[in-house]
Amino acid sequence: MAELIHPEEKIEVSTSVNKPITKIALIGNPNSGKSSLFNQLTGLNQKVGNFPGVTVDKKTGICQLNSHQKVRIIDLPGTYSLYPKSLDEKVIIDLLYNQQSDLYPDLVIVTADASNLKRNLLLFTQLVDLKIPAVLALNMMDVATKEGVKINLEQLQQDLGVPIVPVNARNGSGIAALKIVISQQLQAPKRSFFKIPENLEGLVQQIRQYFDLETDYLAWHFAHQYQNLKFLSETDKGFISNLLQQYEFTSNTLQANETITRYTQINELLLDSVRVEKADNNEKFSNRLDQILTHKVWGYLIFFTVLFMMFQAIFAWATYPMDLIDAGVTGVNAFIQERFDGPLISLLTEGVIAGLGGILIFIPQIAILFAFIAILEETGYMARVTFMMDKIMRKFGLNGKSIVPLISGVACAVPAVMAARNIDNWKDRMITIFVTPLMSCSARIPVYTVLIALVVPEKYYLGFLNLQGMVLMGLYLLGFVAAVLSAWVMKIILKTRERSYFIMEFPVYKMPRWKNVGLTIIEKVKAFVFEAGKVIIAISVILWVMASYGPGERMAQVEQTVQQQARQNNWTQEETNIRLSSEKLESSYAGVFGHAIEPVIRPLGFDWKIGIALLTSFAAREVFVGTMSTIYSVGDSENIKTIKEKLMTEKDDAGNPFFTPARAFSLLIFYVFAMQCMSTLAVVYRETKSWRWPVMQLIYMSGLAYVCSFIVYQIFK
């Protein structure tokens, strides 16, 4: 074992007033447990930002090593090599190759899957040659043991020349030992794994001297990747480009030769420290399970069944908690209105509480949706879905990696669009970004559930198939079909010679870590409620003002006219209040605005009230329910009703129910296709660096929604 410095020696240095906090980069292959290790080290002391100049997420956190020492952990994107293929991976080289960066690490923790050391050590040997102090966190030792892999840690540590700490990032074992090791003042590794070819030593030395670099291997990477290094000036890049032409530098061939050389050394090294003992029938459980779950027939049926169960659960399991929330909001409103009166009370109950209640009631459904997605990711099944869908996706101009943004779009289009940066091919990436908003996100659930509950009876078939749940799934499938068909059209329109390849590694199946699932649910629901809540409250207040006041003396004149009609027709007080409420709403600023756009949306079956909701929901789709709740609550303080009941009692000009199946389905279809989200347009602009793509999305999706909604209404009315 390598000699360790006692932690107390480090404490004296690290607590110096002038010494900045130590920065530690956490890096490793995908599915090596890096994210779990980051959570173990930082707990809740973490935040998400962006790396400078790019839109890639930067997760950093504070780790308390001991009572006197803290360090900052930087969670880098997963990568197999220091030769990047995706946008996420490119931020790694910008960070590790720029010693002037504020985020340049003092130490690197490399996570490695103990059951697959050969693949994991390729990245590790590259990092060692950069001569950054390093620690190897050997994760998944329990998996390695089950697979018959025995590792001589003392021999491996001696061969690699860096401290090795076995950990289990899932249950936290080994974390204390890792903290002790990284609290030491570790030196840069002395061993090198790659030697620069003799005919290129002159090239490397000139680059090293020109940029004042510490190692030959760093200069070697400058030669390979100067075009990707954002911190280099055009003059610097020109200098390297001229050198490469002079030395006839062939990057792809040299990268391949380097990889072969490294794997040769890794194989020799592992012969001394790793022994694999397999039983006769020691076929991995994951492989046996994959024969079923990724089967060319059964795999798709199982995936469809999983989706079907998820959408059934959104309706069936969420009923009781939704009823409790609904009763609670209604009770609070009734309590306040029975005891207080005045404009401020009306603002609170009819504006703030009515609007916010329209979003709180959907927390159970959102939580169930995110729970399913988190479990699919935790178990490793989501990776299999990506693999299965690759062959199908390619026919429509996408690839297997596109299924991750598309499925993520079921939760929210914003992170889903950002997830598309893992797609290497430009054309596939642009198509994926363009069509992802057509997937029905969680913000559409409030609209879907309210309208479905209005016109679809709550019937069960075979004792467990909920008709409302089947309709909901149909809407989601409709969005998916629209997405892939739109992708197919774009595949024909966009011309490029670039070809894409799909390579990924399956993680082993494992039980989900329920703590991670729970944290994901809490985090996503909290973001949904608070981020949407800010918009909803603001819009609800504005709507209340617009619906309660009108231009000039119109509101006073309306009240005078209605009172006169009431005396002439001998209306009861309740009839008078209802008519007064309706007339005031139509004469208000909201009514004037709604009437102005009504001719445009009338062919879809919509009136001026729905028109107001459509426009306000452009800020966020879920605002639609809050808007309708606010509009139908105004002036109705003596009769507190749920949004569903308010819509059911709404009448058209002939006195018939307004929300007929034709009108409700027309509105549902409109929301399936419409780009009703400013946040999505903003993130598309940020990811594409151009307004062309979000503007095209807005025009295309709005036009598609209008046409399809028009067809549905004309057929069913």
PANU-238438 format. One record per atom (N, C-alpha, C): y, z, x; residue in one letter. Coordinates in steps of 0.05 Angstrom, whole numbers, plus 5000, padded with zeros to 4 digits. Atoms other than C-alpha are relative to their C-alpha. Layout:
N
YZXA...
***
This chain:
717
497650005017M500050005000M502550005018M497550014985A507049855024A501450274998A498649745000E511150455044E502450004982E497849985019L516050684991L502150205010L497949814993I522751015005I500350204977I499849795020H523651674968H502449954982H497750065018P528051594906P502550145006P497649854995E532852144929E501849865020E498450134981E534951724988E501849784987E498550215014K537151174941K502250124982K498149875018I540851654894I502750045014I497549954985E545851834948E501749755003E498650244996V547651114958V501049894973V499450135025S547550874886S502150154985S498049855014T552151424862T502750005014T497550034986S557551234911S502149894981S497850085019V564251144876V500649715002V499250274996N565550464906N497849804996N502250185003K558650174896K499649914971K500350105028P558049724834P497150054991P502649965011I552149804788I498149785009I502050204990T545849464814T499249814977T500850205020K544148814778K497149915007K502850074997I536748654768I499449774981I500850235017A534347974742A497150034993A502849995010L528047974700L499249714994L500850285003I524347314706I497049985000I502850045001G517447054691G499249764983G500950225017N513146534657N500250074971N500349955028P513246454582P497450144994P502449855009N508246924548N498950195021N500949814979S507947384609S500850284993S499249745009G510747974570G502850085010G497449944988K517747924600K501950134979K498249895020S521448054535S499250294992S501049735006S517048664519S500850195022S499249834978L518448934589L503050065000L497249965002F525848834579F500750214979F499649805021N525549234514N499250285010N500949744990Q521649784549Q502050125020Q498149904979L526749834606L502750074988L497349975010T533049794564T500250144973T499949875027G531150054494G502149874983G497850105017L537149984448L502649945016L497650044984N542049944506N500249715010N499950284992Q542349184505Q502049854982Q498250175016K547148644482K499549715007K500450294998V547047894473V502749865003V497650174996G552347414499G499249725007G500650274991N552646734531N500449995030N499550054972F551946524603F502549835003F497450144998P558646264629P499749694999P500050295001G559945534610G497949874984G502250125016V553645444568V499650174975V500549865025T551045644500T497450155001T502649864998V544545954526V500550304998V499749715004D543646674504D499650155026D500349824977K544647204557K499550284990K500749735009K541047854543K500250195024K499749804978T543248444587T499650274987T500449735009G541649174582G500350205022G499849794981I542649834617I497450165001I502549844996C536450184646C500750265015C499649744988Q536750924662Q497650065018Q502249964982L532450984724L499350305003L500349714998N533551734732N502650124991N497649865010S538852254717S502549925015S497650074984H543451974771H500549705002H499850294994Q542251224771Q499449824976Q500450215021K543150654722K500149735014K499850284990V542049914733V500349824976V499750205021R543749294693R497849805002R502250195000I537848864673I501049744986I499350265011I539048114661I497449864993I502550135010D533547794619D500449705001D499750294997L532947074643L498049854983L501950155017P529646524601P497349965015P502750044988G522146424612G499849735013G500350254986T520345884662T497450005017T502450024983Y514245634701Y500749945029Y499250094973S518145394761S503050015003S497150014995L524945384795L501049714999L499150285006Y525144634780Y500249984970Y499749975029P528144674710P499649734985P500450225018K526344214652K501850014975K498449975025S530444504594S502750125007S497449884997L537544744584L499950305006L500449724995D535145464582D499350055029D500949954972E531745404650E502249945020E497950074980K537845094683K501950235005K498249784995V541845734675V498850185022V501349844980I536746064721I500949925028I499350094973I538345624781I503050045005I497149944996D545845694768D500550295008D499749724994L544946444772L498950075028L501349924976L540146504830L501049855025L499150164977Y543345964875Y502950045006Y497249954995N550546194868N500550295007N499749724991Q551546814909Q502850114994Q497349905007Q558846854887Q500150074970Q500049955028S556846934814S500150304995S499849725007D558447594780D497250114991D502649925009L551247604755L497849975022L502050044979Y547847464822Y498550265005Y501549755000P542147974825P499750125028P500749864975D541048504878D496950025003D502949975000L533648514859L498949834977L501450165021V528748074820V497450144993V502649915010I523048344777I498649764989I501550235009V517847804768V497750104983V502349925017T513147914709T497849795002T502250184996A506247614717A497750094982A502349955016D500247564671D497650045018D502149934981A494647914709A497549834994A502350165007S489447494672S500249715008S499550284991N492546844698N501850005024N498349964977L495247014766L500749735014L499650254985K494446314796K502549864990K497750145011R499445994749R502650165003R497549834999N504346584750N501150025028N499049974972L504646614826L501549765011L498450224991L507645924833L502950074999L497249925002L514346174807L500650225020L499549774982F513546814847F500449915029F499750094972T512546454914T502649855004T497450134997Q518746034901Q502250215003Q498049794998L522846664889L499950155026L500349864975V520046994951V501449845022V498850174980D522446394993D503050004999D497149985002L529546504967L501050265014L499449754985K529247185004K501850194984K498749795017I531847594945I498050234998I501949785004P528848304943P498649984974P501650055024A523248274893A497850214995A502249835008V518148694855V498349834981V501850155018L511948394821L498950204980L501049835022A510648724753A497549864989A502650125008L503248574740L499350104972L500349935028N502748574664N497349914990N502550075014M496748524617M497550065016M502349924985M491948884663M497650054982M502249955019D487849084602D498749744991D501150265007V487048354583V498349895023V501450094976A484948184654A497350145002A502549854998T479648734652T498049904980T501850105021K476848484586K498849735007K500950274993E476247784615E498550005027E501649994975G472548034677G501549955025G498450044976V478347954725V500650275013V499549764984K478548484779K501849945023K497950054980I484648534824I500150235020I499649814979N485048894890N503050025005N497149984999L492249124884L501050055028L499149934973E492749404954E500049755018E500250244985Q490348754985Q502049794991Q498150195010L494648324940L502950075008L497349914992Q500848734956Q500449945030Q499850054971Q499448665030Q500449695005Q499850294996D498547905024D502649894991D497550105011L504747794982L502550115015L497849884985G509148265022G502250124982G498149875018V512648574961V498650224985V501349805016P511449194919P498949894974P501350095025I506649084860I499650254983I500349785019V506849534799V498449904975V501450085025P501449464744P501350144976P498749895024V504649554676V498649894975V500850105026N502949484603N502650004983N497450015014A509449244570A499750054970A500349955028R506449334501R500150294993R500149715006N505050084505N501750175018N498249854983G509850274561G498750125024G501249884976S504750494613S500949855025S499150124975G507050374684G503049975003G497150045000I514450354665I501350215018I498949794983A515951014699A499649935030A500550074972A512650774764A501849775008A498250234994L516650124760L502850095005L497349904996K523150514753K500250135028K499949864974I521450924815I500249795022I500050214979V520050294856V502749865001V497550154999I526349924835I502450185007I497849824991S530550544851S500250015030S499950014971Q528850434924Q501949785010Q498450214988Q533150024971Q498049805013Q502150194991L528149454977L501249785017L499150214982Q528748935031Q499049734990Q500950275007A528148185024A497249955011A502750064990P520947925031P500149855027P500150134974K519147715102K498249755001K501950235000R513547235085R501349754988R499250265011S514846495071S497549854992S502350145011F510246055030F500349695004F499650294998F513345365042F501749935024F498650094976K515545005105K501249734994K498650255004I520744455102I498749785017I501150224984P517743775124P501849945024P498550044975E519743615196E502149784998E498150225002N523042955178N502550064983N497749925017L527743315130L501450265009L498849764989E529543915173E503049965006E497250064994G536043575194G501650004975G498750005026L537943465121L500550284991L499849735010V536644185103V502050165017V498249854983Q540444455163Q502949924995Q497250085005Q546644045148Q501050114973Q499249885026I546644275075I500550305004I499849714996R545544995098R502650085014R497549944985Q551344975147Q502549944983Q497750095015Y556044605100Y500750214978Y499549805022F555145125043F499650285010F500449734989D553845725089D497850154985D502249885015L547045875057L498350175018L501549814984E542446425079E497249915007E502750094995T535746065075T499749704999T500650295001D532845375087D499149924972D501150085026Y529345395020Y502249974979Y497750025018L535845504983L501449735004L498850264994A538744895019A498249774990A501950205010W532344515000W500449964970W499550025029H533744664926H502749884994H497450145003F541044444934F499549705001F500650284997A538243774956A498749894975A501450095023H533643734896H501750014974H498849945026Q538244004842Q503050015000Q497149994999Y545443894863Y501449904975Y498850105025Q546743504799Q500150204978Q500249805021N544844104757N501650255006N498649754992L548944624795L503049984992L497350025012K555344734754K502150105019K498049884983F558745134809F500849825024F499350194978L558844534858L502249814990L497950195007S565044094859S498949715004S500950284997E564543334856E500049925029E500150064971T566243314930T497450105013T502449894990D560443774945D497649834992D502250175009K555743354903K499949735014K499950254985G558142724938G498950035028G501049954973F556643035006F497050005000F502949985002I549543194985I498849724994I501050265008S548542514952S499949815024S499950184977N550542145016N497850085020N502249914982L545642575057L497349914990L502650075012L539942435009L499449705005L500450284995Q541041685016Q499449955030Q500450034971Q541341755092Q497150075008Q502749914992Y534642125095Y497949894981Y501950115019E531341725039E498450224985E501149775013F530142354999F498949934973F501450065025T525042254942T499350264986T500349745012S525642864898S497450054986S502449955016N519842774850N497550025017N502449994982T514742624905T500050265016T499949754984L517143214947L499450244983L500649785018Q516843684887Q497050024996Q502950015004A509643474874A498550105024A501349914975N507743574947N500450305004N499549714997E510944264948E498250164981E501749855020T507144474885T497150015010T502850014989I500544244916I499750195023I500149824977T502144624980T499950294992T499949725009R503845264943R497450084987R502649935014Y497545244899Y497750025020Y502049984980T493345134961T500150285013T499749744988Q496145774992Q499350224979Q500649805021I495546154925I497050024997I503049995002N488145964920N498850155023N501149854977E486746214990E500650294998E499149725001L490646844978L498450164979L501549875022L487047004912L497150045007L502849964992L480246924945L499550285011L500349744987D481447574982D500550234980D499249785016S484347984925S499249994971S500750035028V481747724858V497149914998V502850085005R474547694834R499649994969R500550055028V472347424766V497150034994V502849955008E465947694735E499849934970E500350095028K464147314671K497150034992K502749995011A458147444627A499249714992A501050275007D453846854605D501549884976D498650105024N457246804537N502850124998N497449874999N464047054559N502349814992N497950175010E467846524521E502250174986E497849845009K474646794504K500150004969K499749975029F475647054434F502149814989F497850175008S482146664430S499149714998S501050275001N478546014446N498249954976N501850025024R473346134392R501749994975R498350005024L478846294342L501549744997L498550255000D482645674362D498449764989D501750225011Q476745234343Q500349984970Q499650005030I478145434271I503049964994I497250005007L485645554270L501549755008L498750254992T487444914306T498349754994T501750225008H482044484274H501649784986H498450225011K484443794253K500149994970K499949985029V482943954180V500650284991V499749725009W482044704171W502650125011W497649894988G487944854217G502449974982G497750055017Y492944524171Y499750144973Y500549865026L489744824108L500750305004L499449724995I490245514139I503050055003I497149984997F497445404159F501449984973F498850035027F499145164089F499550254983F500649755014T495645784061T501850235008T498249794989V499746244106V502749974987V497450055012L506145914081L500050074970L500249955029F503745964009F500150304995F500149715003M502246704017M502850125005M497349904993M509146814048M501949974977M498150055022F512946503990F499150154975F500949845022Q508546853939Q500950295003Q499249724994A510047523973A503050044995A497149975004I517547393971I500750064971I499549945028F517147403895F498550254991F501649795012A511447873880A500650285012A499649744987W512548433931W502850114997W497249914999A520048453926A501150084972A499149955028T520448553850T501050294996T499349725005Y520549313848Y502450105016Y497649914985P525449453905P502549854990P497650155010M530048903877M501050134974M499249875025D529949233809D501450275005D498749754994L531749903840L502849965010L497450064990I537549603878I501949904978I498550105023D539849233816D501050234982D499349775018A539649873774A502150185014A498149834985G543350253829G502849894999G497450125000V549049753833V501250014972V499050005027T549649703758T500850294992T499449725006G549550473752G502650085013G497549934986V555150543804V502349884986V497850145014N559450033769N500650144973N499649875026A558350363701A501250285003A498949744995F559751053729F503049995006F497250024993I566450833759I501749914976I498450115022Q568750433698Q500250194976Q499849805022E567151003649E502050225006E498349784993R571451493687R502849935010R497450084989F577151083716F500849734988F498950255011D581650513695D502349915017D497750114986G586950053723G499349765017G500550244984P587749433766P498350055025P501649944976L584949763829L497150054993L502849965008I578749983792I498649744992I501050275007S577849283764S499349845026S500550134975L578549013835L497550105013L502349884987L573349503861L497449924986L502550055014T568149403806T499449704996T500550285007E569148673787E500349825024E499750164976G571048423856G498150085022G501549924976V568048833913V497050074993V502849925006I561849163881I498449784987I501450225013A560048573837A499249795021A500750194980G560348103897G497950105020G501849894980L556848563946L497250054988L502649955014G551448743895G498449744998G501450265001G549848003891G498549935025G501450054975I547548023963I498050235007I501749784994L544548723969L497349984986L502450015016I539448573915I497849825014I502050184987F536148043960F499050105027F500949894975I534948504019I496950005001I503049994999P527448604001P498949725006P501150264996Q526247853999Q500649905028Q499450084973I529847724064I498350155020I501649844982A526048294097A497149905001A502750105000I519348014075I499849745015I500050254986L521147324101L500050045030L499849964971F523147574170F497550155010F502549864992A516948034172A497849805005A502050204996F512347434163F500549845026F499450164976I515947024217I499550165025I500449834976A515847614266A497050045006A502849964996I508447734255I498749755011I501150254991L506746994265L500649965030L499350024971E510447014332E498650205017E501249784985E507647684354E497049945005E502850044997T500447484342T499249765017T500550244985G501046824380G499349764983G500750225018Y499646394319Y502149794999Y497950195002M506446064320M499749795022M500450204978A504745724387A497949804991A502050195010R498545424354R501249804979R498750175020V502745164297V501649785014V498550204984T507244814349T498149785010T501950194989F501144484380F498949824978F501250165021M498144254314M502049804989M498050175012M504643954289M501149785018M498950204981D506143554352D499349724993D500950285006K502042944333K501449904975K498750095025I505042924263I503049965005I497250014996M512143064286M500849745015M499350234984R512042484336R500349754983R499850235017K511041984280K502749984987K497450005013F517742194252F502350035020F497949984981G521642194317G500550275011G499849734989L520542924334L497750055019L502449934985N515543294377N499150284992N501149745008G511443934373G502050225003G498049794997K517244354399K502050004977K498150015023S521344124339S499150184978S500949845023I517044534292I501150285002I498949734996V519745184322V502950014987V497449995014P527045024302P499749954970P500350055029L524644744235L499050254985L501049765013I520645364218I502150235002I497949794997S526245814246S502349944980S498050075020G530845434198G499550124973G500649865024V527245784142V501450274999V498649754999A530546414166A503149955000A497150064998C537346144188C500349765018C499650254985A539745464212A501550045026A498449964976V544445764265V498250045024V501849974977P539146044313P498049775002P501950224999A534545474293A501149765016A498750224986V539444954318V500250075030V499849924972M540345354383M497249995013M502750004989A532745384391A499249715009A500650274993A532744624397A500649935029A499450074972R535344664468R497650025018R502550004985N528244784491N498749725001N501150275001I526844054474I501349835023I498950134976D527543654539D501249724993D499250285006N528242954508N502650004983N497549995014W535442814486W499849904971W500350125026K533542374427K498650204981K501449805017D528442884400D501750244993D498349765004R533443444409R502249944979R497950075018M539043084372M498949974971M501150045027I534542884314I499250284988I500849735010T531843604309T502450154991T497549865007I538943884308I501149894973I498950135024F541043384255F498650074975F501649975025V535343504206V499450304994V500849725004T534244254216T501450144976T498649875023P539644474164P498849924973P501250075025L535544114111L497750194993L502049795006M530344664117M501450224984M498849805017S531645184063S500150275015S499749754985C534445794099C500050244981C500149765016S534246514076S502550044982S497649985016A541446464051A499849854973A500450145025R539045983997R498350164980R501749855017I534146493970I501450134976I498649895024P539346853926P500549794979P499550215019V541146183894V497449924986V502650095011Y533845973886Y498950204980Y501349805017T531346633857T501450044974T498549965025V536946713806V499549764981V500350245017L536345993780L497249964991L502950025008I528745993781I499450204978I500549805020A528646643742A501249934973A498650085024L533346333691L498249814983L501350225015V529045733672V497049975004V502950014995V522045843700V498750264990V501249755010P517646333661P498350145021P501649844982E514246893698E497150014991E502850035008K507146653687K498250025025K502049994978Y500846773729Y497749824992Y502450175003Y495146283738Y497850115018Y502449894986L488146513759L500550295007L499649714997G490947223756G501850075023G498349924977F495047183821F502049785008F498150214992L498746513826L502550024982L497549975015N505946643805N501449734998N498750255004L509246033775L502749985013L497450004987Q516146233800Q499749975031Q500550024972G513246313870G499249715008G500850284995M510145613866M502449815000M497650165001V516845313846V501750045025V498549934976L520245673904L498849855024L501350144977M515145393953M500549704998M499550285003G516144703923G502849925010G497350064990L523644743939L500050005030L500249994971Y522044944011Y498649755011Y501450244992L517044364017L501849754997L498250225005L522243893988L502049975023L498250004977G527144094043G498649905025G501550084976F521743994096F499549704999F500550295003V519943294069V502649855005V497450134996A527343114068A500750005030A499449984972A527943354140A498449795016A501650184984V522142944167V500649714994V499350285007L524042314128L502749925012L497450054987S531242374154S499649965030S500650034971A528342454224A498949725005A501350274996W524241814215W502249784999W497850205002V530541424195V501650015026V498449974975M534341704256M498449905024M501750114978K528441514301K500549705003K499550295000I529740794281I502849935009I497150054994I537340844288I500650055029I499449924972L537641204355L498249855019L501550154980K535540774413K500250135027K500149894973T533441074480T497449945013T502550064985R528340924534R498750265009R501149754991E527241654549E497550084985E502549925013R520141894535R499750305003R500449714999S518142604520S497150075002S502749904997Y511943004537Y499950284990Y500349735012F509343624504F497850155015F501949844986I506044144548I500750304994I499549725005M505244874529M497450155004M502349834996E500645454542E499750194975E500549825022F497345844486F499950295010F500549724994P498346594490P497550104986P502549905012V492147004475V500850134973V499649865025Y491547264404Y500150305005Y499949714997K493547984398K501250124974K498849875023M495348484344M503050025004M497149974997P502748494330P500850285007P498949744994R506749054359R501950074978R498649955024W509249364295W502850115004W497349904993K515149694329K501949765003K498450244996N517649004350N500549864973N499750135027V516448724279V502150164985V498049835015G520349314249G502849965011G497450044988L526049234298L501249734993L499150275007T526348484283T501050004971T499249995028I526748624208I502650144997I497549855003I532149144215I502349845012I497850154987E536248714263E500949764983E499350245016K535848084220K501250074973K498949925026V537048434154V502850115003V497449884995K542848824183K502149785005K498250224994A545948184210A500649854974A499750155025F544747834143F502050154982F498349855019V548048394103V502850025010V497349944990F553948554148F501649755005F498650254995E555647844169E500749864974E499450135026A554947564099A501850184984A498449815016G557948194069G503049985005G497150034994K564548094106K501249764985K499150245014V565147394078V500150044970V500349965029I562847594009I502250184989I497949825009I567648174002I502749865000I497450144998A573547754026A500349804977A499950215021I571847183979I500050124972I500149875026S570247643921S502850114993S497349905006V577147973927V501949774994V498350245005I580547293931I499449894973I500850115026L576547053871L501050184977L499149825021W578247673831W503049964995W497150055003V585647553844V500549744986V499750275012M584946813827M499150004971M501050005027A581046973764A501550194982A498649805016S585547543741S502949934995S497250075003Y592347223750Y500249694999Y499650295003G595146543732G502949935006G497250094995P601346123744P501950064977P497949955020G607746303709G499350224980G500549815021E607146653642E497549934984E502350105015R600546323622R498250234991R501849785008M596546973622M501150164977M498749855022A601547333577A499949834974A500150175023Q601746733531Q497249994988Q502850005009V594146713527V499450254984V500549745014E593847453508E501450004973E498550005026Q599147363454Q498649814980Q501350195018T595546753425T497450114990T502649905008V588747083424V500350244980V499649785018Q591447713391Q500949904972Q499150125025Q594747283338Q497649884985Q502450115013Q588146913325Q498250224990Q501849785008A584447573321A500950124973A499049895025R589047823266R499549814977R500450205022Q588447173227Q497149984992Q502950035006N580847143232N498550264997N501249735004N579547893227N497750045020N502149954980W575647913293W499850305006W500349724991T572748563316T501250025028T498949954973Q575248883380Q498349875022Q501850124981E569048643417E500349705001E499650295001E569947923394E502749925012E497450054989T577247953412T500050015031T500249964971N575748213483N498549765013N501550224988I570547673495I501649745001I498350245001R575247113472R502350025020R497849954982L580947413512L499149965029L501150034973S576647453575S499649715007S500650284994S574446733569S502649835003S497550154999E581446463555E501650065025E498549924976K584646863612K498749875025K501450124977L579346613661L500649715002L499450295000E580545893641E502949945007E497250054994S588045973648S500950115027S499449884974S587746333715S500249795022S500050184977Y588746033784Y497249885005Y502850104996A581145983790A499349794980A500550205021G580745613724G501449745005G498550244994V586245123744V498649845022V501350134977F582744983810F497349884992F502650105009G575944913776G500349754983G499550235017H578644433724H500849755016H499150234984A581744003779A497649845012A502250144988I574943853810I497749944980I502150035020E570843853746E499249714995E500850285005P571143093735P498049895021P501750094978V567642993802V497150104996V502749885001I561843463788I498850004972I501050015027R561143363713R497549824997R502550155002P555942803722P497550145010P502349844990L551543323757L499250214980L500549795019G551843773696G501650265005G498549764992F556644263729F502750024986F497449965012D562844563698D501950115021D498049914981W569144843729W499350275013W500849754988K566045533740K498049965023K501950074978I560245243781I501549875022I498450134979G565344823818G501350205018G498949794983I568845453842I497950125018I502249884984A562245743865A499149825022A500950194980L560345113902L501949995024L498150014978L566745103942L500150265016L500049744986T566745843959T497550045016T502549964986S559445813980S499849835025S499950154975F561345324035F500350195024F499849814978A563145934076A497350125007A502849914997A556046184066A498649964974A501350085025R550945944016R499550244981R500649775017E549246643992E502450104984E497549925015V556546723969V499949904972V500250125027F554646293909F499450224979F500749805019V551346883874V502250214997V497749815002G557047363891G502349884984G497950135014T561946853865T499549994970T500850015028M558246753799M500250284988M499949725010S557647503792S502850094995S497249935003T565047593803T501349864976T498850155022I567047033755I499150104973I501049915026Y562647283699Y500350304995Y499449715004S564548013710S502950044991S497249975006V572047903701V500450054970V499349945028G574548233637G497850104984G502349925016D567648463617D499250285008D500549734989S568249183640S498550184981S501449835019E565349463576E497049934997E502750095004N558849083582N498849925027N501150064974I555649143651I497349874998I502550155001K550248623659K499349895028K500850124974T546248343717T500849715000T499150284998I548047653742I498149824984I501950165015K541747373711K500750014970K499449975028E543547643642E502649864993E497450135005K550647393648K499749704998K500450295001L548346693663L498449914976L501750075024M543146703607M501650004975M498449985024T548446883556T502349805000T497950194999E553246343579E499549764981E500350225020K554445803525K501749765008K498350244996D556945083529D501949974977D498050055021D562244773484D498849994972D501350025026A557144673428A498750264992A501249755006G554845393431G497150035008G502849994990N548145233463N499950135028N500349884973P545445583526P501049805021P498850184980F549345303585F498049935022F501850044978F544045393639F497249914989F502450135009T538744923612T498349935025T501650084977P532844713656P501249775015P498850234986A536344053671A502350085018A497649914984R542744393694R499150185023R501049824979A539044933733A498649855023A501450154980F534544443769F501949815015F498050164986S540443983784S501450175021S498749834981L543844573817L498250085023L501949944979L537544763854L499749775020L500250234983I536744063881I502549965018I497550024985F544044053902F499950195024F500149814979Y542944683943Y497749965020Y502150074981V536544423974V501149825022V499150204982F540243854007F502850045011F497149994992A547644054012A500450165026A499249854976M550744274078M502150204991M498249805011Q553744904048Q500350235020Q499949784980C554845294113C501849925023C498150054978M560845284160M498950095027M501249904975S557045694212S498249805013S501950204989T551745154219T501649775012T498350224989L557044614229L501250085026L498849904975A560345044282A498050005023A502049984978V553945164321V499049725008V500850274993V552044424317V502149875019V497950104982Y558744254348Y499750135027Y500249864974R557644774402R497649905016R502450094986E550644514418E500249715009E499850284993T552443774418T502649935015T497550054986K559443844448K501649774988K498750225013S561943344397S500250054970S499749975029W564743344326W498649784985W501350235014R561142694311R497550094985R502549925013W554543034296W500450184976W499549845024P557043584249P501349854977P498750165021V561543094212V497949824986V502150175011M555642614203M498150174982M501749825016Q551443204178Q501250064974Q498649925024L556643414128L500149774980L499850245018I557542704100I497249934989I502750085009Y550142544098Y498750204981Y501349815017M547643194068M501550044974M498549985025S553243244017S499549764982S500650235016G552042533995G497250004989G502849985010L544542643991L499750204978L500149805021A545543273950A501249904974A498650105024Y550342933902Y498249804985Y501650215012V545842323890V497450124987V502549895010C539342723882C500550184976C499349825022S542743243837S500749834975S499350185022F545542673794F497549894987F502450125010I538742353787I498450204983I501549795013V535343013768V501250064973V498749935025Y540543183715Y499849784979Y500150225020Q540542493683Q497249974989Q502850035009I532942493679I499250224980I500949775015F532043193650F501850094978F498249895020K538143293607K499249924971K
***
